[in-house]
């Protein structure tokens, strides 16, 4: 990536902490737990996708003004 936003060590710690929290929190059943984990993964994937587009657009703008 152009800015390296997805390579932040803090982001990895945050992701693991959030996943650990989800797994430790009582769920009514295994399906509810899987739903919560899946929902969290979709949120993270959406943020990563948006960050990638943001990086690509920034790089394109820099290239256009060179």
Rosetta silent file (secondary structure, phi, psi, omega in degrees, C-alpha in Angstrom):
SEQUENCE: XXXXXXXXXXXXXXXXXXXXXXXXXXXXXXXXXXXXXXXXXXXXXXXXXXXXXXXXXXXXXXXXXX
SCORE:     score description
SCORE:     0.000 S_00000001
   1 L     0.000  155.988 -176.412    0.000    0.000    0.000 S_00000001
   2 L   -69.019  -42.361 -177.101    1.070    3.518   -0.591 S_00000001
   3 L  -101.211  -12.081  179.480    0.736    4.782    2.974 S_00000001
   4 L    74.608   22.156 -177.038    1.129    1.529    4.860 S_00000001
   5 H   -63.942  -31.359 -177.773   -2.034    2.078    6.897 S_00000001
   6 H   -82.537   -6.635 -178.807   -2.871   -1.616    6.978 S_00000001
   7 H   -98.885   10.896 -177.847    0.587   -2.535    8.270 S_00000001
   8 L   -66.875  126.949  177.386    0.239   -0.665   11.556 S_00000001
   9 H   -60.026  -34.705  179.637    1.272   -2.825   14.543 S_00000001
  10 H   -62.446  -37.694 -179.355   -1.421   -1.127   16.642 S_00000001
  11 H   -63.499  -40.694  179.599   -4.089   -2.271   14.192 S_00000001
  12 H   -64.938  -43.011  178.626   -3.043   -5.917   14.545 S_00000001
  13 H   -62.524  -44.278  179.263   -3.132   -5.705   18.353 S_00000001
  14 H   -60.338  -42.834 -179.904   -6.546   -4.045   18.195 S_00000001
  15 H   -63.115  -46.955  179.885   -7.854   -6.757   15.868 S_00000001
  16 H   -65.499  -39.998  179.330   -6.612   -9.577   18.080 S_00000001
  17 H   -63.733  -42.310  179.313   -7.933   -7.884   21.214 S_00000001
  18 H   -65.192  -43.801  178.395  -11.352   -7.403   19.637 S_00000001
  19 H   -63.769  -43.534  178.258  -11.511  -10.995   18.436 S_00000001
  20 H   -60.283  -41.438  178.153  -10.398  -12.274   21.861 S_00000001
  21 H   -61.679  -45.974  179.021  -13.103  -10.141   23.474 S_00000001
  22 H   -59.812  -40.689 -177.957  -15.758  -11.544   21.137 S_00000001
  23 H   -72.801  -27.768  179.901  -14.667  -15.100   21.872 S_00000001
  24 H   -84.246  -23.419 -177.929  -14.660  -14.557   25.656 S_00000001
  25 L   -72.622  132.035 -179.492  -18.050  -12.845   25.759 S_00000001
  26 L   -60.424  136.793  176.101  -20.871  -15.271   26.538 S_00000001
  27 L  -119.388  150.409 -178.647  -23.067  -16.057   23.566 S_00000001
  28 L   -64.260  -32.080  176.018  -26.477  -17.656   23.714 S_00000001
  29 L  -161.081  176.750 -176.614  -25.269  -20.375   21.341 S_00000001
  30 H   -66.719  -31.815  178.605  -22.545  -21.166   18.841 S_00000001
  31 H   -66.216  -40.615  177.880  -24.514  -19.685   15.947 S_00000001
  32 H   -63.566  -40.521  178.148  -24.781  -16.352   17.782 S_00000001
  33 H   -63.250  -46.717  178.576  -21.035  -16.399   18.420 S_00000001
  34 H   -62.163  -38.241  177.522  -20.277  -17.115   14.765 S_00000001
  35 H   -61.661  -42.889  179.749  -22.654  -14.338   13.728 S_00000001
  36 H   -66.000  -43.328  179.638  -20.828  -11.830   15.953 S_00000001
  37 H   -65.138  -43.580  179.471  -17.397  -12.888   14.702 S_00000001
  38 H   -62.123  -42.098  178.657  -18.577  -12.802   11.069 S_00000001
  39 H   -61.534  -42.755  178.586  -20.094   -9.340   11.574 S_00000001
  40 H   -63.595  -41.269  178.670  -16.810   -8.074   13.033 S_00000001
  41 H   -63.549  -39.068  177.766  -14.859   -9.528   10.111 S_00000001
  42 H   -63.805  -40.200  178.156  -17.160   -7.796    7.618 S_00000001
  43 H   -62.346  -47.847 -179.242  -16.624   -4.459    9.384 S_00000001
  44 H   -63.152  -41.125  179.489  -12.836   -4.927    9.332 S_00000001
  45 H   -63.752  -41.375  178.956  -12.887   -6.013    5.688 S_00000001
  46 H   -63.094  -42.330  178.599  -14.942   -2.967    4.710 S_00000001
  47 H   -64.690  -41.874  179.749  -12.535   -0.632    6.502 S_00000001
  48 H   -65.132  -40.991  178.199   -9.514   -2.274    4.874 S_00000001
  49 H   -61.737  -45.894  179.361  -11.153   -2.057    1.440 S_00000001
  50 H   -63.871  -40.099  179.030  -11.953    1.639    1.949 S_00000001
  51 H   -64.365  -38.445  177.444   -8.413    2.314    3.163 S_00000001
  52 H   -62.798  -42.473  177.683   -7.012    0.604    0.072 S_00000001
  53 H   -65.909  -40.106  178.714   -9.133    2.785   -2.200 S_00000001
  54 H   -61.806  -44.035  178.049   -8.110    5.861   -0.279 S_00000001
  55 H   -62.002  -43.549 -178.682   -4.427    4.921   -0.664 S_00000001
  56 H   -65.074  -41.621  179.007   -4.882    4.244   -4.382 S_00000001
  57 H   -66.145  -40.149  177.649   -6.666    7.560   -4.969 S_00000001
  58 H   -62.270  -42.985  179.269   -3.984    9.461   -3.057 S_00000001
  59 H   -64.776  -40.645  178.475   -1.271    7.804   -5.121 S_00000001
  60 H   -63.531  -41.116  179.158   -3.141    8.585   -8.356 S_00000001
  61 H   -64.411  -42.378  178.580   -3.479   12.241   -7.373 S_00000001
  62 H   -62.604  -41.088 -179.359    0.239   12.464   -6.562 S_00000001
  63 H   -66.776  -34.924 -179.038    1.103   10.879   -9.920 S_00000001
  64 H   -68.597  -28.482 -177.577   -1.202   13.294  -11.759 S_00000001
  65 L   -98.786   10.311  178.238    0.550   16.335  -10.304 S_00000001
  66 L   -83.716    0.000    0.000    4.111   15.179  -10.964 S_00000001
